[in-house]
Amino acid sequence: MALYILQTLIALSCLVTLRNWRQGVMMMVLITAILDPLRKLVPGAPAYLSLAIVPALILVVGAVIRENKGWWTEFRQNFPGVKRSLYFLLIAAYPAAVISATYGPGSWLLTLFGIFSYGLLILSIIVGFYLPRGPQDIHRLLALYCSLTAIMLSGTFIDFLGLRPDWPIIGTRTLNMEWLRYSSDYVVNLVAGFYRSPDVMGWHAGATSLLALILATVNQGSRRYRWIAISIFASGALMLCGRRKMFYQLPIFLILLGLIYWQAGRKNQVFSLIMLLIVPALGVWVFGDWIGNNSTVINYYTDNASPAVDQLQGQGWSNVLETVRQAGFWGDGLGVAAPGSQNLAVARPRVWQESGPSRLMVELGVPGFIAMLALIISLLRAAWAQVQQHLKLQDPMGLYGTGLFCFFLANLGSLTASGQILADPFISTFLGLSLGMSLSLARYSQRYSSATYLRDR
């Protein structure tokens, strides 16, 4: 039954996308919200079901290209630096593609898998660039995501409290997995709730906490309090996941948001912004007090702060240098370290790289690694310029763009520690959409004044 429900939703998402591709993006959010519980009810919980949004995503990309005939011309004219960096990457990644395609029979599948994993993020940026016609489109997407995910995060507390141990959709027992973290004198049981792993649950909890804050900054009155409540609730769920790399996104986001406002000359709003941005900290404090200061979860965060910093440094640089020493100048080939590629029964080298930087180095080699860094830097510079400009213009669209840009930057830190979370197609897509919607400020005209925006809301 669960499989039939998923198949029906996938077919429905395709039909909706063919009619209105922006509604298709909304359907992807809906499918993602209920995907993992339904997958746990399918015999064997097959991994391929995590690709449930891909059919709709392919149709969305096709619709964007058809609707915007000169889509690439418009994008490269707005961001010539990004265009040059992307061309450089295509050239630099060619040797990596040849290497992975020549390991043996069928190894060309590694190349295709690598192209798909990188191309998914890049194409999602393009979709995000064309998605918003105004603030209301971004608001609808974020509101739907935060509302649905907040409901699904209730499973985190059910799992933590052991209220429904017989429910197969709670925890990871049906996946034959048990997530544990060992410290000096205690063991931490990581919590997944309705999701398939603590990593995935933690990412969605962190995303909901931060995106609900964005909605709180652009809403007033009772609507603001609703998003504040959701942010507090999501922060509590995030703390219970036991994944530090997800938890540390909160302070990174807050620091970056305050810095951008300060740089844009809106210093008078920084203090009021800070008062609102203590909301996640409030959620952590409330739920931390609820579970008790002696909880293994609290001890895990407080006892391992220094090791977490050391791990980030090691994953960022030491592993990259070791990868160059082992894999050589050209690397081991495109797709060999892509999350999920281990399921391909083809000839391939054994690799250990999990962090984002080391994965780029082992797959792309030194030339591709440099080219990818150049592309990332050019994208970030372009988005930074756009959010600065729109904040200075007091443009309401700039509030969304700035928040989404900081959300993307906050995720870069966790990807530095581990890039495995990008195995989830929705997470890769949503990160690309976030950066793309920040870049879309370049397309946004001034026809939306503050008064018009308030009237539409």
Secondary structure as GFF3:
##gff-version 3
##sequence-region A 1 457
A	DSSP	alpha_helix	2	19	.	.	.	ID=ss1
A	DSSP	alpha_helix	21	41	.	.	.	ID=ss2
A	DSSP	three_ten_helix	47	51	.	.	.	ID=ss3
A	DSSP	alpha_helix	54	67	.	.	.	ID=ss4
A	DSSP	alpha_helix	71	78	.	.	.	ID=ss5
A	DSSP	alpha_helix	80	92	.	.	.	ID=ss6
A	DSSP	alpha_helix	94	101	.	.	.	ID=ss7
A	DSSP	alpha_helix	108	130	.	.	.	ID=ss8
A	DSSP	alpha_helix	135	152	.	.	.	ID=ss9
A	DSSP	alpha_helix	154	161	.	.	.	ID=ss10
A	DSSP	three_ten_helix	173	175	.	.	.	ID=ss11
A	DSSP	beta_strand	180	182	.	.	.	ID=ss12
A	DSSP	beta_strand	187	189	.	.	.	ID=ss13
A	DSSP	alpha_helix	198	218	.	.	.	ID=ss14
A	DSSP	alpha_helix	222	240	.	.	.	ID=ss15
A	DSSP	alpha_helix	244	247	.	.	.	ID=ss16
A	DSSP	alpha_helix	249	263	.	.	.	ID=ss17
A	DSSP	alpha_helix	267	277	.	.	.	ID=ss18
A	DSSP	alpha_helix	279	291	.	.	.	ID=ss19
A	DSSP	alpha_helix	296	303	.	.	.	ID=ss20
A	DSSP	alpha_helix	305	313	.	.	.	ID=ss21
A	DSSP	pi_helix	314	318	.	.	.	ID=ss22
A	DSSP	alpha_helix	319	327	.	.	.	ID=ss23
A	DSSP	three_ten_helix	341	343	.	.	.	ID=ss24
A	DSSP	alpha_helix	356	392	.	.	.	ID=ss25
A	DSSP	alpha_helix	396	417	.	.	.	ID=ss26
A	DSSP	three_ten_helix	420	423	.	.	.	ID=ss27
A	DSSP	alpha_helix	425	439	.	.	.	ID=ss28
A	DSSP	three_ten_helix	440	442	.	.	.	ID=ss29
A	DSSP	alpha_helix	450	456	.	.	.	ID=ss30
###
